[in-house]
Amino acid sequence: QRIAEILTSVDDTIRATEAVIAQTERVKLGVMEDLLTGGLGSDAIANGEVPDGWEICLLGSLSSKKGMQTGPFGSQLKASEYVEHGPISVVMPKEIIGGKIQFDRCSKIDENKAEQLTKHFLKTGDLLFARRGDLSKISMFDGQEEQAICGTGCLRCRPNLEQVDPQFLAKVLTMPSSIEWLEANAVGQTMLNLNTNIISDLPLIIPPKVEQQRVVNALNSIDEDISAKRALLSQTKRLKQGLMSDLLTGRKRVM
């Protein structure tokens, strides 16, 4: 009975932490909607109603010269050219999970092959879109890997840093309204497909750059809070596993 009470108490803590995380994420969505649209709904924005100093811009107008680029075609990068421990990561949609690039899952190429694909190299702040399928797979390359290229299944947008903060742009692009627009304007019957012309025409509401950075700081603060709670959740789950191993085998006794 004491073992059951202890494990039930840990389970209660896990459930409570999961509920707090879920609530914080719901709050974040509401805050994002307010901060990233100036508090306006999508209908108001469609009618051109924007706060003073904000602008409705097409994504293409916020990119640098030649900033829109499709990943290499299949003939340019074949599966047989990947290497096991190459220094350059190739980012594909399947490595974009929860808005983050999972570099440990990326295929690799060597320097010789990379020299043939220089226009596909990623720079800090570049935005990656999945070309087909799940169009919510969007991420910003933050430079955590020294060298990476945009893979065959992705499209790259390189923002004009004088106009827009890449972190702000990444947060706007992952809003439900942006994903819905991409899905509504994608082509293809059996599978949705994007191209650089489509993403260039994506309309966005953009505040002055100083305000963009304030918005990013506010949302990053919420993200840090969520990350801390997830770390606590993982720690509690590990504690439960350890307790189960000890208590249910008699290695540790309770009174």
C-alpha positions as CSV (number, residue, x, y, z in Angstrom):
1,Q,0.0,0.0,0.0
2,R,2.8,2.4,0.8
3,I,4.5,1.7,-2.5
4,A,1.2,2.3,-4.3
5,E,0.8,5.6,-2.4
6,I,4.3,6.8,-3.4
7,L,3.9,5.9,-7.1
8,T,0.4,7.4,-7.2
9,S,1.8,10.6,-5.7
10,V,4.4,10.8,-8.4
11,D,1.8,10.1,-11.1
12,D,-0.3,13.0,-9.7
13,T,2.7,15.3,-10.0
14,I,3.3,14.2,-13.6
15,R,-0.4,14.8,-14.5
16,A,-0.4,18.2,-12.8
17,T,2.8,19.3,-14.6
18,E,1.4,18.1,-18.0
19,A,-1.8,20.1,-17.3
20,V,0.3,23.3,-16.5
21,I,2.3,22.8,-19.7
22,A,-0.8,22.4,-21.8
23,Q,-2.4,25.5,-20.2
24,T,0.8,27.6,-20.7
25,E,0.8,26.5,-24.4
26,R,-2.8,27.6,-24.8
27,V,-1.9,31.0,-23.2
28,K,1.0,31.3,-25.6
29,L,-1.2,30.8,-28.6
30,G,-3.5,33.6,-27.4
31,V,-0.5,35.9,-26.7
32,M,1.0,35.1,-30.1
33,E,-2.3,35.9,-31.8
34,D,-2.4,39.3,-30.1
35,L,1.2,40.2,-30.4
36,L,1.7,39.0,-34.0
37,T,-1.4,40.6,-35.4
38,G,-1.6,43.8,-33.3
39,G,-4.7,42.3,-31.6
40,L,-6.6,42.2,-34.9
41,G,-8.5,39.2,-36.3
42,S,-7.8,37.7,-39.7
43,D,-10.9,39.4,-41.2
44,A,-9.7,42.8,-40.1
45,I,-6.3,42.2,-41.6
46,A,-7.8,41.0,-44.8
47,N,-9.6,44.3,-45.1
48,G,-6.4,46.2,-44.6
49,E,-7.0,47.3,-41.0
50,V,-3.6,47.4,-39.3
51,P,-2.2,49.3,-36.3
52,D,-0.3,52.5,-36.9
53,G,3.2,51.8,-38.1
54,W,2.4,48.2,-39.1
55,E,2.3,47.1,-42.8
56,I,0.8,44.3,-44.8
57,C,3.7,42.8,-46.8
58,L,4.1,39.8,-49.0
59,L,6.8,37.4,-47.8
60,G,8.7,37.8,-51.0
61,S,9.1,41.5,-50.4
62,L,10.7,40.7,-47.0
63,S,13.3,38.4,-48.5
64,S,16.8,39.3,-49.7
65,K,17.8,39.3,-53.3
66,K,17.7,35.7,-54.6
67,G,16.5,34.8,-51.1
68,M,13.9,32.3,-52.3
69,Q,15.5,29.0,-53.3
70,T,14.2,25.5,-53.9
71,G,16.4,22.6,-52.5
72,P,18.5,20.6,-55.0
73,F,16.6,18.4,-57.4
74,G,17.1,14.6,-57.1
75,S,19.6,14.5,-60.0
76,Q,21.7,17.1,-58.1
77,L,21.8,15.1,-54.8
78,K,21.3,11.4,-54.9
79,A,20.9,9.0,-52.0
80,S,24.1,7.2,-52.9
81,E,26.1,10.5,-52.3
82,Y,25.2,10.6,-48.6
83,V,28.0,9.7,-46.2
84,E,27.8,8.3,-42.7
85,H,29.9,10.9,-40.9
86,G,30.1,13.9,-43.3
87,P,30.5,17.4,-41.9
88,I,27.5,19.0,-43.7
89,S,23.9,18.3,-42.7
90,V,21.2,18.0,-45.4
91,V,17.9,19.3,-43.8
92,M,14.7,17.6,-45.1
93,P,11.1,18.1,-43.8
94,K,11.2,14.9,-41.7
95,E,14.0,16.5,-39.6
96,I,11.8,19.5,-38.8
97,I,9.9,18.5,-35.6
98,G,8.0,21.0,-33.5
99,G,9.5,23.9,-35.4
100,K,13.0,22.8,-34.6
101,I,15.6,21.1,-36.9
102,Q,16.8,17.8,-35.5
103,F,20.3,17.8,-36.8
104,D,21.2,14.4,-35.2
105,R,18.7,12.8,-37.7
106,C,20.0,14.6,-40.8
107,S,21.8,12.8,-43.6
108,K,25.3,14.1,-44.3
109,I,27.4,14.9,-47.3
110,D,31.2,15.6,-47.6
111,E,32.9,18.8,-48.7
112,N,33.4,17.6,-52.3
113,K,29.7,17.2,-52.9
114,A,28.9,20.4,-50.9
115,E,31.1,22.4,-53.4
116,Q,28.5,21.5,-56.1
117,L,25.6,22.8,-54.0
118,T,26.9,26.2,-52.7
119,K,23.7,28.1,-53.5
120,H,21.8,25.7,-51.1
121,F,23.9,26.5,-48.0
122,L,22.0,27.8,-45.1
123,K,22.8,31.0,-43.2
124,T,21.7,32.0,-39.7
125,G,18.2,33.3,-39.9
126,D,17.2,31.4,-43.0
127,L,13.7,30.0,-43.0
128,L,12.9,26.5,-44.3
129,F,9.5,25.3,-45.6
130,A,8.4,21.7,-46.4
131,R,7.7,21.6,-50.2
132,R,5.0,19.0,-49.9
133,G,2.8,17.1,-47.5
134,D,2.7,18.6,-44.0
135,L,3.0,22.3,-44.8
136,S,3.2,23.2,-41.1
137,K,6.9,22.0,-41.1
138,I,8.6,25.4,-41.0
139,S,11.8,26.2,-39.1
140,M,14.4,28.9,-38.7
141,F,18.1,27.9,-39.1
142,D,19.8,29.3,-36.0
143,G,23.4,28.4,-36.9
144,Q,23.7,25.7,-34.3
145,E,25.3,23.6,-37.0
146,E,28.3,25.2,-38.6
147,Q,27.4,23.9,-42.1
148,A,24.0,22.7,-43.4
149,I,22.2,22.9,-46.8
150,C,18.5,23.1,-47.7
151,G,17.5,19.5,-48.7
152,T,15.5,18.4,-51.8
153,G,12.2,18.4,-49.9
154,C,12.5,22.0,-48.6
155,L,12.3,25.6,-49.8
156,R,14.5,28.3,-48.3
157,C,13.6,31.9,-47.6
158,R,16.4,34.3,-46.7
159,P,14.9,37.3,-44.9
160,N,16.2,40.9,-45.5
161,L,17.6,41.6,-42.1
162,E,17.1,45.3,-42.5
163,Q,13.4,44.8,-42.8
164,V,12.5,41.9,-40.5
165,D,13.8,40.0,-37.5
166,P,14.0,36.3,-38.6
167,Q,12.8,35.1,-35.2
168,F,9.7,37.3,-35.6
169,L,9.1,36.0,-39.1
170,A,9.5,32.4,-38.0
171,K,6.8,32.9,-35.3
172,V,4.4,34.6,-37.7
173,L,4.9,31.8,-40.3
174,T,4.0,29.1,-37.8
175,M,0.7,30.8,-36.8
176,P,-2.4,28.8,-37.8
177,S,-3.6,31.6,-40.1
178,S,-0.3,31.4,-42.1
179,I,-0.4,27.6,-42.3
180,E,-4.1,27.8,-43.5
181,W,-3.1,30.3,-46.2
182,L,-0.3,28.0,-47.4
183,E,-2.6,25.0,-47.5
184,A,-5.4,27.0,-49.3
185,N,-2.9,28.2,-52.0
186,A,-0.8,25.1,-52.4
187,V,-1.1,23.1,-55.6
188,G,-1.7,19.3,-56.1
189,Q,-4.6,16.9,-55.8
190,T,-3.3,13.9,-53.9
191,M,-0.5,15.9,-52.0
192,L,-0.2,19.6,-51.3
193,N,2.8,21.2,-52.9
194,L,4.5,24.6,-52.5
195,N,6.9,26.5,-54.7
196,T,8.8,29.7,-54.3
197,N,6.2,31.8,-56.1
198,I,3.5,30.6,-53.7
199,I,5.4,31.3,-50.5
200,S,6.5,34.7,-52.0
201,D,2.8,35.7,-52.2
202,L,2.0,34.9,-48.5
203,P,0.6,38.1,-47.0
204,L,1.9,39.0,-43.5
205,I,1.3,41.9,-41.1
206,I,4.6,43.3,-40.0
207,P,5.3,46.0,-37.3
208,P,8.4,48.2,-37.1
209,K,11.6,46.2,-36.4
210,V,12.0,47.5,-32.8
211,E,8.5,46.2,-32.0
212,Q,9.3,42.9,-33.7
213,Q,12.2,42.4,-31.3
214,R,10.0,43.2,-28.3
215,V,7.4,40.6,-29.5
216,V,10.2,38.0,-29.9
217,N,11.5,38.7,-26.4
218,A,8.0,38.3,-24.9
219,L,7.3,35.0,-26.7
220,N,10.8,33.7,-26.0
221,S,10.2,34.3,-22.3
222,I,7.1,32.1,-22.5
223,D,9.0,29.4,-24.4
224,E,11.7,29.4,-21.7
225,D,9.0,28.9,-19.1
226,I,7.5,26.0,-21.1
227,S,11.0,24.4,-21.6
228,A,11.7,24.6,-17.9
229,K,8.4,22.9,-17.1
230,R,9.1,20.2,-19.7
231,A,12.5,19.6,-18.1
232,L,10.8,19.2,-14.7
233,L,8.3,16.8,-16.3
234,S,11.1,14.7,-17.8
235,Q,13.0,14.7,-14.4
236,T,9.8,13.5,-12.6
237,K,9.2,10.7,-15.1
238,R,12.8,9.5,-14.6
239,L,12.3,9.6,-10.9
240,K,9.2,7.4,-11.3
241,Q,11.1,4.9,-13.3
242,G,13.8,4.8,-10.7
243,L,11.3,4.4,-7.9
244,M,9.5,1.6,-9.7
245,S,12.7,-0.3,-10.3
246,D,13.7,0.1,-6.6
247,L,10.4,-0.3,-4.8
248,L,8.8,-3.0,-7.0
249,T,11.9,-5.3,-6.7
250,G,12.5,-4.7,-3.0
251,R,15.9,-3.0,-3.4
252,K,14.4,-0.2,-1.3
253,R,11.9,-0.8,1.5
254,V,9.3,1.6,2.8
255,M,7.7,1.7,6.2
